[in-house]
């Protein structure tokens, strides 16, 4: 019982600290004008996704062959497409498909990024060099070619979009995060933990991964917007979302040939894609500023106040006052690595 209580106290303290960090980050984003815009757009997008699960203005299976390419009316606020389906209902349902693609792509990209970063930090120089060579080689393959290769056995499906985008973005994420990971792996707290007998897995999990969260969160928010654009492009080529599945890319590709005759059928999905992608990119920029101590003065204040509250630092654990300094140094290392490459 004596060991359970400190463990619970540690978990409660870590959870409270994580919640406070998330609230402070989103509070910083909300105080910026562009950040408020991105949060409102993303919140509306998620709300529509949830709403479309239970309700749409018209049933998705309903089509009126005598009312194709109709202009907006009270019954069809965004008109109808070439098969007589309600555009508003179809776009509402498509928002859920886009969210599935974004979430699955980001999870796969994060998994691949962490995997290749761990290989690049291997003690064996040969393993590290092989990981770098594989990363650079696969990065030279475009997403379209990967999707074409996957489409041969799988056909047009969401899996093709998710795997091709997740693989490409995950490798790029590993390349960007490697300088920050190397900096954390060679930091003083990692050396202290190594001297205390901690395993390489413990050091990577306890000290390297937390330092990768800012880099990953910013890059994944940008990858999310790129995944929506990739879905629209791959669907237009016929190797993305299969026919009959609601998505913004499918609505856009099915109406692109009639843009000069029925422009609104292209304007609606194109406007939604543009709005959400811009919101995701702006959110990524605001998130980058929120985790940067140079821009976020509150982050510097918290980082400088923690050492006085902590009192002392135990061996093998990251000093509380070094969080802001290491984050700034990590960003500088990433920039230097990108310039060198």
N, C-alpha and C positions, 0 to 999 in steps of 0.2 A: 504493500500500500504506500510505502514511503516514496517509491519511484514513480507511481502513477500520478500522484498529485502534481509534482513538478512538471511532468510531461504534459498534463492537461493545461497547466498554467502557461507553459510555453506555447502550446497550440492556440490557446485563447489569445495570448499576446500577439502571436504571429497573424492570426486571423483579423484581430482588431487593427493591427498595423496595415495589413493589406487593404482592408476596407477603407481606412483613412487615406491611403495613397490613391486608391481609385476615386474616391470622392474629391480629393484635392486635384487630381488630374482632370476630371470632367468639369470641376468648377473652374479651373483655369481655361479650359476650352470654351465653356459657356460664356465667360466674360469677354471673349473676343467675338467681334461681329461675324467674321467668317466661320468661326467655330459654332456659333449659335445657329447659323444657316445650315451647316452640315448636320448638326444633331437633330434639328427639326425635320430635315428631309429624310434622314435615316430612320427616325422614329415613325414618321408617316409611312415609310416603305414597309417597316416591320408590322405596323398596325394593319395596313392593307393586306399583307400576307396572311395574318391571322384571321382577318375578316373574311377573306376569300375562301378559307377552309370551310366556313359555315354558311356563307351567303354571297351570292352574286346577283346583280340585277336581272339577268336572264340565265336560264340553264345553259351550261356549256355545250350540251348535246343538241340544243335547239338551233336550227338553221331554217331560213326562209329563202327558198330559191327564187321567189318573186320579189324579194326586197334586197337584192345585192347592191353593193356599193352605194348604199343610201346615205344621204346627208344627215347630220345630227338632228334628232327629233327628241321630244320628251320621252318617248319610249326607248330610244337609242341615243343617249347624250353624245356619244362619239361616233355615231353612224354604224354601218355594218361593213363587213369585208366582202370578198368575192364569193363566198359561199353563203352569205346572209346571216352570219353569226354576229352577235353583238360585240362590238369592239371593246367597250368598257369591261364587260364580263371577262372577255378573253385576256385583256391586259391585266386585270386583277388576278386572275388565276396564274398568268405568266410571272407575276411578281414572286410568287412562291417558288416557281422553278428557278428563277434567278437567285433567290436566297439559298436554295439547296446547292446550286453550283458554287456560289461564293463560299459558303461554310465548308463544304467538302473539299474544295480546292485549297482553301487556306489551311485546313487541318493536314491535308496531304503534303502541302508545301512545307509546313512547319516540321512535320515528321522527317521528311527528306533532308531539310536543312539541318536539323539537330543531328541526324545520323552522319551526314558528311562532315559536319564540324567536329564531331567526336572522332571520326577517322583521321581528320587532318591534324588533330592534337595528339595522335598516337605517339608513344615513346619511340617506336621504331621509325627511323627516317624513311625507310622504304615504303611502309604503309602510308605515311603522310604524303609522300610524293605521288604514290599511286592514286590516292584520293583526289589530289589536286589535278592530276592529269585527266582522270575520269570526269571530274567536274567541268574542266575547260573543254574537253572533247564533246560532252553531251550538250554544253551550252551553245556550241556552234550549230546544233541541229535546230531548225525553226519549228515552232509549234505546229504549223500546218503539216509538215512532213511527219512529225510524230503522230498527229491525228490520222493522217492517211494510212500509216502503217497499222495503227490500232483498228481503223475502220475495216480493214480487210477481214479479220476474223470476227469482229464484234458488230459491224454495221454501224449505221447512224444511231447513237445513243448518248445519254447523259454521261455514261462511263467514259466514253472517248473524250469528251470535253474536259471532264474532271481530271483524268489521268494525264492527258497531254499538258494541260495548264499547270497542274500540280507538280509534275516532274520538272518542267521548265522553270517555273517560279521557285521551286524548292532548291534547285541547283544555284540559281542566281542569289537566293537568300543565303545559302551556305558561303558563297564567295564574299558577300558583303559582310557577313557576321564573323568571318574568320579573324580579322584583326582584333575585334572586341573580345573574342574568345581567347585568343593568344595573350592579350593583355591581362585578362582575368586569371588565366592559368599560371601566369608568371608573377602575379601580384604578391605582396607581402603576406596577406592572409592565407593565400593558397600555399605559399612556402611554409608558413607556420603549421598549417594543417598537414602538409606532407611530412614535416619533421616530427609531428606528433604521431605519425604512423597511420594516417588515413589513407584509404585506398584511392586509386585514380578515379574510380566510379563515384566515390563519395565526394571527392573534390569537384568533379565535373557537375554532379547534381547539386551540391550545396553552394558552390562558389562561381562556377562558370555559367550555368543556366540562368541564375537570377540576373546576371549582367547582360544576358542576351535578350531578356524580355523587352527592354526599350527598343532595341534594333529590330527585333522580330515584329513587335506590335506596329511600328511605323511602316515597315516594308510590307507586311501582310495587308494593311489597310489599302495600300497602293495596288497590291496584287489583286485585291478584291475587285476594284474597278476595272483592271485590265482583264480579269476573267469574264466580266460581263461583255466587254467588247469582243473578246475571243469567241465567246459563245455565239454572238451575232454573226461574226465572220465565218465561223465553221458551219453554222446552220445555213448560211447563204450558199456555201459550197456543197451542201448536201451531206456533210459528215458530222453534223452536230446533233441538235435535238431532233428526234424522229418526228415524222409527220403525225399529226393528231395530238401532239403534246403542246400545251399552251406555254409560250415563252415570248419574250419581247423580240428576240432575234427571229423567231419563226414568223411573227406578225410582220416584221419589217421585210423579211426576204420574200414573203408571199405577195406583198404589195409593191415591191420595188419596181416591177415592170410597168406599173400603171401610175407612176408618180406624176406624170404630166396630165393624166386624165382625172385621177382621184387622189390629189395630194394629201388630203387629211389622213388617209389610211397609212401613210408613211410618216406623217408629222407626229401623230400620237405616240407610237412606239419609239421613234427616234428621239422625241423630246424626253420621254421617260428614261431612256438609256443615258442620254446626255446629262440629265439632272442628277441621277443617282451616281454616275461615274464622277462627275464634278464634286458632288458631296463627299464621296469616299476619298478622293484625292485631297480635298481641302481638309477633311478630318485627319488624314495622314500628316499633312503639313502642321496642323495645330497640335497633333499628338507629338510630333518631333519637337516642337517648341516647348510643350509641357514637360517633357523629360529631359530638356536641356537646361542645366543649371545656369548657363550664361544668359538665357532668355528668361527663365522662370526664377524670379528672385525668391519666391516662397520656397522653392526647392533648395536654394542655397542656405536660406535661414534655417530650415529644418535640419539640413546636413551639418551646419555649424553648431546647432543647439544640442544635438544628440550626444556628443562626447561628454558634455558636462552632466547630462542626466544619467549616462551609463556608468560613469565612475571609472571603470577599468574594462579591458578587453581580454577575453580568455583566448588561449592559444587555439588555433585552428578555426576561429570564427572571424568573419569579416568585421573590422572596426566600423562602428556605426557612423563615425564622422567622415569616413572615406567614400561614402556612396556618391555624393555630388562630385567630388574630385575625380573619382574613377569614371563616372558617366561622361564628364567633359573630356577626359583623356581618351576614353573609348571612341567618342565622336571624332576627335582629332585623328586618331589612328585609322578609323574607317575612311576619312577624307583623304589622308595620305596614301592609303592603299589604293583607293579608287584612282587618284591622280597617277600613281606609279603604273597601274595597269592600263 
